[in-house]
Amino acid sequence: MMHMLSSHNRSEFLACPQLIRFDYASGLDAFEPTLLIKGSTVLLKYVILGARMQLGFAMCNGRLLYALKVCDDGNDGGILWSIAERDEELNALRGGAR
């Protein structure tokens, strides 16, 4: 499904060359957890083609850090990461854990 970025996410995605963010987006029937990805064209092609990916979480100085590793070269790959900054991200993570 196509996702229209909120003004906050749009500003951030325009400012960063590569980025991931969780969002709690409006779906067909209700709000649903959504992982937004901005990356290079090559990286996004690997995502679309079904390359192996790993999603990891860690606490860093009391803040939640999350990262997506896209294995586009065997076990090696690119890593996109973010630190949760807004309630929408945490709500999306809680919704995805159900």
Biopython code that builds the backbone (N, CA, C, O; Angstrom):
import numpy as np
from Bio.PDB.StructureBuilder import StructureBuilder

atoms = [
    (1, "MET", "N", (0.835, -1.169, 0.000)),
    (1, "MET", "CA", (0.000, 0.000, 0.000)),
    (1, "MET", "C", (0.884, 1.238, 0.000)),
    (1, "MET", "O", (1.931, 1.259, 0.647)),
    (2, "MET", "N", (0.476, 2.240, -0.705)),
    (2, "MET", "CA", (1.200, 3.513, -0.777)),
    (2, "MET", "C", (1.002, 4.281, 0.525)),
    (2, "MET", "O", (-0.103, 4.312, 1.067)),
    (3, "HIS", "N", (2.047, 4.889, 1.019)),
    (3, "HIS", "CA", (1.994, 5.649, 2.266)),
    (3, "HIS", "C", (2.396, 7.085, 1.965)),
    (3, "HIS", "O", (3.470, 7.331, 1.417)),
    (4, "MET", "N", (1.542, 8.027, 2.320)),
    (4, "MET", "CA", (1.872, 9.447, 2.183)),
    (4, "MET", "C", (2.534, 9.887, 3.488)),
    (4, "MET", "O", (1.961, 9.718, 4.564)),
    (5, "LEU", "N", (3.712, 10.439, 3.395)),
    (5, "LEU", "CA", (4.459, 10.827, 4.584)),
    (5, "LEU", "C", (3.807, 12.006, 5.296)),
    (5, "LEU", "O", (3.321, 12.941, 4.658)),
    (6, "SER", "N", (3.802, 11.951, 6.620)),
    (6, "SER", "CA", (3.362, 13.094, 7.412)),
    (6, "SER", "C", (4.363, 14.222, 7.199)),
    (6, "SER", "O", (5.464, 13.980, 6.704)),
    (7, "SER", "N", (4.004, 15.435, 7.559)),
    (7, "SER", "CA", (4.912, 16.569, 7.355)),
    (7, "SER", "C", (6.209, 16.373, 8.140)),
    (7, "SER", "O", (7.286, 16.727, 7.661)),
    (8, "HIS", "N", (6.102, 15.808, 9.351)),
    (8, "HIS", "CA", (7.311, 15.556, 10.150)),
    (8, "HIS", "C", (8.231, 14.560, 9.435)),
    (8, "HIS", "O", (9.425, 14.813, 9.275)),
    (9, "ASN", "N", (7.663, 13.422, 9.006)),
    (9, "ASN", "CA", (8.470, 12.405, 8.314)),
    (9, "ASN", "C", (8.995, 12.927, 6.984)),
    (9, "ASN", "O", (10.136, 12.645, 6.618)),
    (10, "ARG", "N", (8.178, 13.682, 6.259)),
    (10, "ARG", "CA", (8.602, 14.205, 4.961)),
    (10, "ARG", "C", (9.846, 15.089, 5.120)),
    (10, "ARG", "O", (10.808, 14.949, 4.365)),
    (11, "SER", "N", (9.825, 15.990, 6.095)),
    (11, "SER", "CA", (10.983, 16.861, 6.333)),
    (11, "SER", "C", (12.226, 16.054, 6.653)),
    (11, "SER", "O", (13.313, 16.333, 6.146)),
    (12, "GLU", "N", (12.052, 15.048, 7.501)),
    (12, "GLU", "CA", (13.196, 14.217, 7.884)),
    (12, "GLU", "C", (13.707, 13.386, 6.710)),
    (12, "GLU", "O", (14.918, 13.263, 6.524)),
    (13, "PHE", "N", (12.807, 12.819, 5.923)),
    (13, "PHE", "CA", (13.214, 11.998, 4.786)),
    (13, "PHE", "C", (13.886, 12.833, 3.702)),
    (13, "PHE", "O", (14.768, 12.333, 3.004)),
    (14, "LEU", "N", (13.489, 14.092, 3.547)),
    (14, "LEU", "CA", (14.157, 14.965, 2.581)),
    (14, "LEU", "C", (15.559, 15.343, 3.047)),
    (14, "LEU", "O", (16.445, 15.573, 2.224)),
    (15, "ALA", "N", (15.766, 15.410, 4.354)),
    (15, "ALA", "CA", (17.044, 15.851, 4.902)),
    (15, "ALA", "C", (18.098, 14.745, 4.987)),
    (15, "ALA", "O", (19.288, 15.041, 5.088)),
    (16, "CYS", "N", (17.681, 13.477, 4.948)),
    (16, "CYS", "CA", (18.615, 12.356, 5.144)),
    (16, "CYS", "C", (18.706, 11.508, 3.882)),
    (16, "CYS", "O", (17.688, 11.246, 3.241)),
    (17, "PRO", "N", (19.921, 11.071, 3.513)),
    (17, "PRO", "CA", (20.055, 10.228, 2.315)),
    (17, "PRO", "C", (19.510, 8.812, 2.509)),
    (17, "PRO", "O", (18.991, 8.220, 1.563)),
    (18, "GLN", "N", (19.618, 8.266, 3.710)),
    (18, "GLN", "CA", (19.103, 6.925, 4.011)),
    (18, "GLN", "C", (18.536, 6.952, 5.420)),
    (18, "GLN", "O", (19.116, 7.549, 6.327)),
    (19, "LEU", "N", (17.372, 6.284, 5.592)),
    (19, "LEU", "CA", (16.688, 6.398, 6.871)),
    (19, "LEU", "C", (15.604, 5.334, 6.956)),
    (19, "LEU", "O", (15.024, 4.942, 5.943)),
    (20, "ILE", "N", (15.334, 4.868, 8.172)),
    (20, "ILE", "CA", (14.138, 4.064, 8.421)),
    (20, "ILE", "C", (13.383, 4.728, 9.566)),
    (20, "ILE", "O", (13.974, 5.360, 10.442)),
    (21, "ARG", "N", (12.078, 4.569, 9.537)),
    (21, "ARG", "CA", (11.224, 5.053, 10.611)),
    (21, "ARG", "C", (10.012, 4.145, 10.714)),
    (21, "ARG", "O", (9.453, 3.732, 9.699)),
    (22, "PHE", "N", (9.610, 3.836, 11.922)),
    (22, "PHE", "CA", (8.326, 3.176, 12.132)),
    (22, "PHE", "C", (7.265, 4.256, 12.232)),
    (22, "PHE", "O", (7.516, 5.342, 12.756)),
    (23, "ASP", "N", (6.090, 3.953, 11.731)),
    (23, "ASP", "CA", (4.959, 4.874, 11.837)),
    (23, "ASP", "C", (3.700, 4.049, 12.047)),
    (23, "ASP", "O", (3.644, 2.875, 11.682)),
    (24, "TYR", "N", (2.716, 4.658, 12.624)),
    (24, "TYR", "CA", (1.418, 4.017, 12.833)),
    (24, "TYR", "C", (0.481, 4.682, 11.843)),
    (24, "TYR", "O", (-0.139, 5.698, 12.156)),
    (25, "ALA", "N", (0.373, 4.109, 10.639)),
    (25, "ALA", "CA", (-0.307, 4.739, 9.507)),
    (25, "ALA", "C", (-1.733, 4.234, 9.350)),
    (25, "ALA", "O", (-2.065, 3.117, 9.749)),
    (26, "SER", "N", (-2.556, 5.072, 8.767)),
    (26, "SER", "CA", (-3.942, 4.710, 8.493)),
    (26, "SER", "C", (-3.984, 3.729, 7.332)),
    (26, "SER", "O", (-3.526, 4.033, 6.231)),
    (27, "GLY", "N", (-4.543, 2.538, 7.589)),
    (27, "GLY", "CA", (-4.669, 1.511, 6.557)),
    (27, "GLY", "C", (-6.085, 1.456, 6.029)),
    (27, "GLY", "O", (-6.847, 2.406, 6.208)),
    (28, "LEU", "N", (-6.452, 0.366, 5.383)),
    (28, "LEU", "CA", (-7.790, 0.223, 4.819)),
    (28, "LEU", "C", (-8.868, 0.199, 5.892)),
    (28, "LEU", "O", (-9.909, 0.839, 5.744)),
    (29, "ASP", "N", (-8.624, -0.532, 6.968)),
    (29, "ASP", "CA", (-9.643, -0.675, 8.005)),
    (29, "ASP", "C", (-9.302, 0.033, 9.312)),
    (29, "ASP", "O", (-10.200, 0.405, 10.067)),
    (30, "ALA", "N", (-8.031, 0.218, 9.581)),
    (30, "ALA", "CA", (-7.605, 0.806, 10.857)),
    (30, "ALA", "C", (-6.159, 1.266, 10.717)),
    (30, "ALA", "O", (-5.561, 1.162, 9.647)),
    (31, "PHE", "N", (-5.615, 1.772, 11.806)),
    (31, "PHE", "CA", (-4.198, 2.120, 11.799)),
    (31, "PHE", "C", (-3.372, 0.838, 11.865)),
    (31, "PHE", "O", (-3.762, -0.131, 12.516)),
    (32, "GLU", "N", (-2.233, 0.846, 11.186)),
    (32, "GLU", "CA", (-1.386, -0.347, 11.147)),
    (32, "GLU", "C", (0.087, 0.042, 11.235)),
    (32, "GLU", "O", (0.490, 1.086, 10.721)),
    (33, "PRO", "N", (0.887, -0.798, 11.886)),
    (33, "PRO", "CA", (2.325, -0.530, 11.977)),
    (33, "PRO", "C", (2.946, -0.557, 10.579)),
    (33, "PRO", "O", (2.654, -1.440, 9.773)),
    (34, "THR", "N", (3.802, 0.423, 10.309)),
    (34, "THR", "CA", (4.408, 0.551, 8.988)),
    (34, "THR", "C", (5.885, 0.875, 9.149)),
    (34, "THR", "O", (6.245, 1.746, 9.942)),
    (35, "LEU", "N", (6.736, 0.189, 8.411)),
    (35, "LEU", "CA", (8.160, 0.511, 8.397)),
    (35, "LEU", "C", (8.437, 1.301, 7.128)),
    (35, "LEU", "O", (8.255, 0.793, 6.022)),
    (36, "LEU", "N", (8.878, 2.542, 7.287)),
    (36, "LEU", "CA", (9.204, 3.411, 6.164)),
    (36, "LEU", "C", (10.699, 3.305, 5.902)),
    (36, "LEU", "O", (11.502, 3.353, 6.834)),
    (37, "ILE", "N", (11.072, 3.161, 4.640)),
    (37, "ILE", "CA", (12.482, 2.996, 4.279)),
    (37, "ILE", "C", (12.851, 3.989, 3.187)),
    (37, "ILE", "O", (12.189, 4.062, 2.152)),
    (38, "LYS", "N", (13.911, 4.753, 3.424)),
    (38, "LYS", "CA", (14.500, 5.579, 2.375)),
    (38, "LYS", "C", (15.931, 5.108, 2.208)),
    (38, "LYS", "O", (16.698, 5.092, 3.170)),
    (39, "GLY", "N", (16.291, 4.729, 1.005)),
    (39, "GLY", "CA", (17.636, 4.242, 0.746)),
    (39, "GLY", "C", (18.021, 4.486, -0.695)),
    (39, "GLY", "O", (17.248, 5.039, -1.477)),
    (40, "SER", "N", (19.215, 4.070, -1.034)),
    (40, "SER", "CA", (19.668, 4.194, -2.412)),
    (40, "SER", "C", (18.804, 3.305, -3.315)),
    (40, "SER", "O", (18.154, 2.371, -2.846)),
    (41, "THR", "N", (18.809, 3.604, -4.584)),
    (41, "THR", "CA", (18.045, 2.810, -5.540)),
    (41, "THR", "C", (18.472, 1.350, -5.506)),
    (41, "THR", "O", (17.628, 0.456, -5.562)),
    (42, "VAL", "N", (19.768, 1.102, -5.414)),
    (42, "VAL", "CA", (20.272, -0.270, -5.382)),
    (42, "VAL", "C", (19.778, -0.990, -4.123)),
    (42, "VAL", "O", (19.321, -2.131, -4.200)),
    (43, "LEU", "N", (19.868, -0.335, -2.976)),
    (43, "LEU", "CA", (19.410, -0.948, -1.729)),
    (43, "LEU", "C", (17.919, -1.269, -1.806)),
    (43, "LEU", "O", (17.496, -2.355, -1.408)),
    (44, "LEU", "N", (17.129, -0.337, -2.311)),
    (44, "LEU", "CA", (15.683, -0.555, -2.410)),
    (44, "LEU", "C", (15.347, -1.679, -3.388)),
    (44, "LEU", "O", (14.368, -2.398, -3.187)),
    (45, "LYS", "N", (16.144, -1.838, -4.440)),
    (45, "LYS", "CA", (15.932, -2.962, -5.366)),
    (45, "LYS", "C", (16.113, -4.287, -4.640)),
    (45, "LYS", "O", (15.337, -5.219, -4.849)),
    (46, "TYR", "N", (17.130, -4.381, -3.789)),
    (46, "TYR", "CA", (17.334, -5.608, -3.012)),
    (46, "TYR", "C", (16.157, -5.866, -2.078)),
    (46, "TYR", "O", (15.727, -7.010, -1.929)),
    (47, "VAL", "N", (15.630, -4.813, -1.447)),
    (47, "VAL", "CA", (14.465, -4.968, -0.570)),
    (47, "VAL", "C", (13.285, -5.512, -1.371)),
    (47, "VAL", "O", (12.623, -6.457, -0.941)),
    (48, "ILE", "N", (13.024, -4.925, -2.520)),
    (48, "ILE", "CA", (11.894, -5.342, -3.356)),
    (48, "ILE", "C", (12.074, -6.767, -3.869)),
    (48, "ILE", "O", (11.105, -7.518, -3.981)),
    (49, "LEU", "N", (13.318, -7.138, -4.183)),
    (49, "LEU", "CA", (13.588, -8.486, -4.706)),
    (49, "LEU", "C", (13.625, -9.547, -3.607)),
    (49, "LEU", "O", (13.807, -10.730, -3.894)),
    (50, "GLY", "N", (13.456, -9.134, -2.362)),
    (50, "GLY", "CA", (13.363, -10.109, -1.273)),
    (50, "GLY", "C", (14.677, -10.522, -0.656)),
    (50, "GLY", "O", (14.804, -11.644, -0.166)),
    (51, "ALA", "N", (15.665, -9.633, -0.670)),
    (51, "ALA", "CA", (16.935, -9.953, -0.007)),
    (51, "ALA", "C", (16.667, -10.194, 1.479)),
    (51, "ALA", "O", (15.734, -9.637, 2.057)),
    (52, "ARG", "N", (17.499, -11.028, 2.074)),
    (52, "ARG", "CA", (17.369, -11.300, 3.510)),
    (52, "ARG", "C", (17.594, -10.015, 4.282)),
    (52, "ARG", "O", (18.514, -9.250, 3.991)),
    (53, "MET", "N", (16.736, -9.788, 5.277)),
    (53, "MET", "CA", (16.841, -8.590, 6.109)),
    (53, "MET", "C", (16.761, -8.988, 7.570)),
    (53, "MET", "O", (16.135, -9.989, 7.920)),
    (54, "GLN", "N", (17.395, -8.201, 8.413)),
    (54, "GLN", "CA", (17.344, -8.400, 9.856)),
    (54, "GLN", "C", (16.991, -7.077, 10.501)),
    (54, "GLN", "O", (17.545, -6.033, 10.155)),
    (55, "LEU", "N", (16.064, -7.131, 11.441)),
    (55, "LEU", "CA", (15.660, -5.946, 12.184)),
    (55, "LEU", "C", (16.127, -6.138, 13.619)),
    (55, "LEU", "O", (15.806, -7.144, 14.252)),
    (56, "GLY", "N", (16.878, -5.183, 14.127)),
    (56, "GLY", "CA", (17.412, -5.288, 15.479)),
    (56, "GLY", "C", (17.053, -4.079, 16.324)),
    (56, "GLY", "O", (16.823, -2.985, 15.809)),
    (57, "PHE", "N", (17.010, -4.298, 17.630)),
    (57, "PHE", "CA", (16.658, -3.250, 18.578)),
    (57, "PHE", "C", (17.681, -3.234, 19.709)),
    (57, "PHE", "O", (18.206, -4.279, 20.093)),
    (58, "ALA", "N", (17.962, -2.054, 20.237)),
    (58, "ALA", "CA", (18.875, -1.917, 21.371)),
    (58, "ALA", "C", (18.512, -0.656, 22.136)),
    (58, "ALA", "O", (17.976, 0.297, 21.571)),
    (59, "MET", "N", (18.806, -0.662, 23.408)),
    (59, "MET", "CA", (18.658, 0.531, 24.229)),
    (59, "MET", "C", (20.010, 1.226, 24.287)),
    (59, "MET", "O", (21.041, 0.584, 24.486)),
    (60, "CYS", "N", (19.997, 2.534, 24.111)),
    (60, "CYS", "CA", (21.230, 3.324, 24.126)),
    (60, "CYS", "C", (20.953, 4.602, 24.914)),
    (60, "CYS", "O", (20.203, 5.468, 24.462)),
    (61, "ASN", "N", (21.557, 4.713, 26.083)),
    (61, "ASN", "CA", (21.342, 5.874, 26.957)),
    (61, "ASN", "C", (19.857, 6.135, 27.212)),
    (61, "ASN", "O", (19.414, 7.284, 27.203)),
    (62, "GLY", "N", (19.096, 5.074, 27.438)),
    (62, "GLY", "CA", (17.685, 5.202, 27.753)),
    (62, "GLY", "C", (16.784, 5.452, 26.557)),
    (62, "GLY", "O", (15.596, 5.722, 26.728)),
    (63, "ARG", "N", (17.317, 5.368, 25.366)),
    (63, "ARG", "CA", (16.527, 5.586, 24.152)),
    (63, "ARG", "C", (16.564, 4.319, 23.296)),
    (63, "ARG", "O", (17.548, 3.581, 23.303)),
    (64, "LEU", "N", (15.488, 4.084, 22.567)),
    (64, "LEU", "CA", (15.381, 2.897, 21.722)),
    (64, "LEU", "C", (16.005, 3.161, 20.358)),
    (64, "LEU", "O", (15.597, 4.069, 19.634)),
    (65, "LEU", "N", (17.002, 2.349, 20.026)),
    (65, "LEU", "CA", (17.643, 2.394, 18.717)),
    (65, "LEU", "C", (17.167, 1.187, 17.940)),
    (65, "LEU", "O", (17.107, 0.088, 18.490)),
    (66, "TYR", "N", (16.827, 1.364, 16.670)),
    (66, "TYR", "CA", (16.470, 0.218, 15.839)),
    (66, "TYR", "C", (17.188, 0.318, 14.502)),
    (66, "TYR", "O", (17.435, 1.409, 13.989)),
    (67, "ALA", "N", (17.516, -0.838, 13.954)),
    (67, "ALA", "CA", (18.306, -0.882, 12.724)),
    (67, "ALA", "C", (17.802, -1.987, 11.803)),
    (67, "ALA", "O", (17.336, -3.032, 12.258)),
    (68, "LEU", "N", (17.904, -1.738, 10.516)),
    (68, "LEU", "CA", (17.535, -2.718, 9.496)),
    (68, "LEU", "C", (18.780, -3.029, 8.680)),
    (68, "LEU", "O", (19.375, -2.140, 8.071)),
    (69, "LYS", "N", (19.167, -4.299, 8.674)),
    (69, "LYS", "CA", (20.297, -4.740, 7.854)),
    (69, "LYS", "C", (19.730, -5.424, 6.624)),
    (69, "LYS", "O", (18.959, -6.377, 6.735)),
    (70, "VAL", "N", (20.110, -4.936, 5.451)),
    (70, "VAL", "CA", (19.686, -5.524, 4.182)),
    (70, "VAL", "C", (20.896, -6.258, 3.611)),
    (70, "VAL", "O", (21.886, -5.636, 3.228)),
    (71, "CYS", "N", (20.807, -7.579, 3.558)),
    (71, "CYS", "CA", (21.930, -8.413, 3.118)),
    (71, "CYS", "C", (21.975, -8.440, 1.591)),
    (71, "CYS", "O", (21.445, -9.348, 0.950)),
    (72, "ASP", "N", (22.617, -7.428, 1.034)),
    (72, "ASP", "CA", (22.673, -7.296, -0.414)),
    (72, "ASP", "C", (23.962, -7.860, -1.001)),
    (72, "ASP", "O", (24.173, -7.792, -2.212)),
    (73, "ASP", "N", (24.827, -8.419, -0.147)),
    (73, "ASP", "CA", (26.086, -8.988, -0.619)),
    (73, "ASP", "C", (26.433, -10.182, 0.268)),
    (73, "ASP", "O", (27.343, -10.113, 1.094)),
    (74, "GLY", "N", (25.698, -11.272, 0.086)),
    (74, "GLY", "CA", (25.900, -12.434, 0.948)),
    (74, "GLY", "C", (25.478, -12.105, 2.361)),
    (74, "GLY", "O", (24.349, -11.668, 2.589)),
    (75, "ASN", "N", (26.379, -12.310, 3.321)),
    (75, "ASN", "CA", (26.068, -11.980, 4.714)),
    (75, "ASN", "C", (26.330, -10.514, 5.036)),
    (75, "ASN", "O", (25.870, -10.007, 6.060)),
    (76, "ASP", "N", (27.072, -9.831, 4.160)),
    (76, "ASP", "CA", (27.332, -8.410, 4.362)),
    (76, "ASP", "C", (26.150, -7.618, 3.818)),
    (76, "ASP", "O", (25.362, -8.123, 3.018)),
    (77, "GLY", "N", (26.041, -6.393, 4.256)),
    (77, "GLY", "CA", (24.948, -5.584, 3.744)),
    (77, "GLY", "C", (24.966, -4.189, 4.305)),
    (77, "GLY", "O", (25.806, -3.824, 5.128)),
    (78, "GLY", "N", (24.005, -3.417, 3.829)),
    (78, "GLY", "CA", (23.842, -2.056, 4.303)),
    (78, "GLY", "C", (22.983, -2.032, 5.551)),
    (78, "GLY", "O", (22.091, -2.864, 5.714)),
    (79, "ILE", "N", (23.249, -1.085, 6.429)),
    (79, "ILE", "CA", (22.477, -0.947, 7.663)),
    (79, "ILE", "C", (21.880, 0.452, 7.708)),
    (79, "ILE", "O", (22.582, 1.455, 7.581)),
    (80, "LEU", "N", (20.566, 0.490, 7.892)),
    (80, "LEU", "CA", (19.841, 1.738, 8.084)),
    (80, "LEU", "C", (19.384, 1.755, 9.533)),
    (80, "LEU", "O", (18.946, 0.725, 10.046)),
    (81, "TRP", "N", (19.474, 2.906, 10.213)),
    (81, "TRP", "CA", (19.098, 2.910, 11.623)),
    (81, "TRP", "C", (18.428, 4.223, 12.000)),
    (81, "TRP", "O", (18.562, 5.233, 11.310)),
    (82, "SER", "N", (17.710, 4.181, 13.103)),
    (82, "SER", "CA", (17.054, 5.360, 13.666)),
    (82, "SER", "C", (16.955, 5.203, 15.175)),
    (82, "SER", "O", (17.066, 4.101, 15.713)),
    (83, "ILE", "N", (16.748, 6.307, 15.831)),
    (83, "ILE", "CA", (16.440, 6.318, 17.255)),
    (83, "ILE", "C", (15.003, 6.789, 17.386)),
    (83, "ILE", "O", (14.635, 7.833, 16.846)),
    (84, "ALA", "N", (14.186, 6.019, 18.105)),
    (84, "ALA", "CA", (12.775, 6.374, 18.272)),
    (84, "ALA", "C", (12.673, 7.729, 18.960)),
    (84, "ALA", "O", (13.252, 7.954, 20.023)),
    (85, "GLU", "N", (11.922, 8.622, 18.326)),
    (85, "GLU", "CA", (11.809, 9.980, 18.849)),
    (85, "GLU", "C", (10.377, 10.379, 19.180)),
    (85, "GLU", "O", (10.158, 11.303, 19.964)),
    (86, "ARG", "N", (9.401, 9.694, 18.592)),
    (86, "ARG", "CA", (8.016, 10.131, 18.751)),
    (86, "ARG", "C", (7.135, 8.975, 19.197)),
    (86, "ARG", "O", (7.470, 7.807, 18.999)),
    (87, "ASP", "N", (6.014, 9.314, 19.795)),
    (87, "ASP", "CA", (5.062, 8.303, 20.272)),
    (87, "ASP", "C", (4.547, 7.427, 19.136)),
    (87, "ASP", "O", (4.277, 6.244, 19.343)),
    (88, "GLU", "N", (4.404, 7.998, 17.928)),
    (88, "GLU", "CA", (3.908, 7.217, 16.789)),
    (88, "GLU", "C", (4.813, 6.021, 16.496)),
    (88, "GLU", "O", (4.330, 4.942, 16.151)),
    (89, "GLU", "N", (6.121, 6.213, 16.634)),
    (89, "GLU", "CA", (7.055, 5.114, 16.400)),
    (89, "GLU", "C", (6.875, 4.018, 17.440)),
    (89, "GLU", "O", (6.828, 2.835, 17.103)),
    (90, "LEU", "N", (6.775, 4.411, 18.694)),
    (90, "LEU", "CA", (6.602, 3.426, 19.763)),
    (90, "LEU", "C", (5.259, 2.712, 19.634)),
    (90, "LEU", "O", (5.179, 1.508, 19.876)),
    (91, "ASN", "N", (4.202, 3.433, 19.257)),
    (91, "ASN", "CA", (2.895, 2.805, 19.038)),
    (91, "ASN", "C", (2.955, 1.798, 17.888)),
    (91, "ASN", "O", (2.350, 0.729, 17.966)),
    (92, "ALA", "N", (3.676, 2.135, 16.835)),
    (92, "ALA", "CA", (3.825, 1.214, 15.710)),
    (92, "ALA", "C", (4.569, -0.042, 16.143)),
    (92, "ALA", "O", (4.197, -1.149, 15.752)),
    (93, "LEU", "N", (5.607, 0.119, 16.942)),
    (93, "LEU", "CA", (6.352, -1.038, 17.437)),
    (93, "LEU", "C", (5.479, -1.897, 18.343)),
    (93, "LEU", "O", (5.521, -3.124, 18.260)),
    (94, "ARG", "N", (4.693, -1.270, 19.200)),
    (94, "ARG", "CA", (3.782, -2.028, 20.058)),
    (94, "ARG", "C", (2.738, -2.764, 19.218)),
    (94, "ARG", "O", (2.401, -3.911, 19.512)),
    (95, "GLY", "N", (2.227, -2.109, 18.178)),
    (95, "GLY", "CA", (1.222, -2.724, 17.300)),
    (95, "GLY", "C", (1.792, -3.871, 16.488)),
    (95, "GLY", "O", (1.077, -4.826, 16.186)),
    (96, "GLY", "N", (3.075, -3.797, 16.126)),
    (96, "GLY", "CA", (3.702, -4.855, 15.360)),
    (96, "GLY", "C", (4.054, -6.066, 16.189)),
    (96, "GLY", "O", (4.325, -7.136, 15.645)),
    (97, "ALA", "N", (4.055, -5.912, 17.495)),
    (97, "ALA", "CA", (4.404, -7.025, 18.383)),
    (97, "ALA", "C", (3.222, -7.926, 18.694)),
    (97, "ALA", "O", (3.396, -8.964, 19.332)),
    (98, "ARG", "N", (2.040, -7.560, 18.264)),
    (98, "ARG", "CA", (0.847, -8.358, 18.562)),
    (98, "ARG", "C", (0.759, -9.592, 17.720)),
    (98, "ARG", "O", (-0.190, -10.365, 17.855)),
]
sb = StructureBuilder()
sb.init_structure("model")
sb.init_model(0)
sb.init_chain("A")
sb.init_seg("    ")
for serial, (resi, resn, name, xyz) in enumerate(atoms, 1):
    if name == "N":
        sb.init_residue(resn, " ", resi, " ")
    sb.init_atom(name, np.array(xyz, "f"), 0.0, 1.0, " ", f" {name:<3s}", serial, name[0])
structure = sb.get_structure()
